[in-house]
Amino acid sequence: MARRSTGMANPLSRVLARDTLTHLEQLIGGMTAGVILIDLAGTIIWANDAALAMHGVNKLEGLGGNADTYAQRFALRFRNGHRLANREYPVIRMLAGESFPDLVVEVSAAGSDERRWTHRVRDVVMTGDDEEPDCLALVIQDVSEQYEAEARFEAMFQANPAPALIMRLSDQRYSRANRGFLEMTGYPRQVVQGNSLYDLDILNGAERKDYARQCLAEGRTIPQMEAELPLPDGNTKLVIIAGQPIEVGDDKCMLFTFADLEPRRKAERALRSSETHFHTLFEMAPVAMVLTSPDSHRTMDVNDAFVRLTGRSSAGSIGRAAGDPELWADPAQREEVQQELDRSGGVRNRDVRLIDADGQPVDCLLSAERMEIRGDRCTLWLYQDITARRKSELELADAIEAVMKDASWFSRTVMDKLATLRNPRAETATETADLTPREREVLGLICEGLDDKVIAKHLSLSGNTVRNHVAGIYGKIGVNRRAAAIAWARERGFA
């Protein structure tokens, strides 16, 4: 039996010995991962097309011929910007017998930062029957798009004025805190990022804390609710907190947004503590306020902040209902608020939309409560303008969705991406006008999934001419890889 098996295997071995190198070259040549083969003397003996493209060259000689020349032609940096010394280059370390299963480096042509790639590199040692190394290989994944998208997302997140935190659901630790949150609370970034919900309990004093924690554990939306956010000095800040599940990279996360309610709380406390000076405090309060009669909800007085918020004069508001249909965008919402006031005597943090004197919508948080002032019963309405915050939150959510759905697009800026999302055909004509008719033809074939060789045959051009056209297209539209060019064309309705 053993001999029969051996006899049957020998013909197969001879076939493999004759054709394996050709088959392997065909297989590796078509891989999206880059592969560079190096002999034990340091000579670069072969590289597939993906590896060449990841270095911006189209011939093997462009890599330098050997490990030392490669180190002279390409500048490598770690993600923190630190330039690698020659001995730290993956190819040099591999020749020295070191292993690096997952090394991330930035690569650019020496002396130029115009084009840069981010490579995830690992080493492979190929041995013979004696288990001694015969050949070495670098296997490279181009992760430029992923890291570019993350960098742009980080810049967008930090620049957005809406106070926000991002928490990983796996360990309930804060992975990001934007400038708006740090400024609102006074925390230094290092005290927040990396710490957990138990270190900084943003749900402290929440109205429905147990429910919020359950939603967090299950990765579900946390509806907005009041909470007492702990501050560095030991005090707390009254906020509205809400949570939205998102994905950042491969991590499932919760995006928390906040609205500062301290100005409203201070105004309420001041009004209650000093009836003698009520009118002065009412007028000077930074939050829009309205006083109405307890039963008919007719307006008795409005403060200057309300006049500024709505553009409606004080005289024009007196005598009108607090739920005046000219003031409220949704009459049904007005009726719900008045019914709740009649039923329970108060309303807290209700999202409402008013209409100002120019007919423009104004998003507000409404709180209303029945009270007595100098022996007279009345209802105090407080409107906190959250129009800017709502706009910031929507822009933040749109930008996150854009980053997560299409990271390959980010060879251009996030703001450019957002502009295209809002008006996808606005710049089509101008942005494709610089392409020559031939370049447009080549770009169309790229979008059909054809490679350079097929495009050359289809257009009866040489391979070098097609590569030159592709390089010209990349330069004009600001990308450096095929997937990004396809995304660029499809976003503009070109393909």
Disulfide bonds with the S-S distance in Angstrom:
none
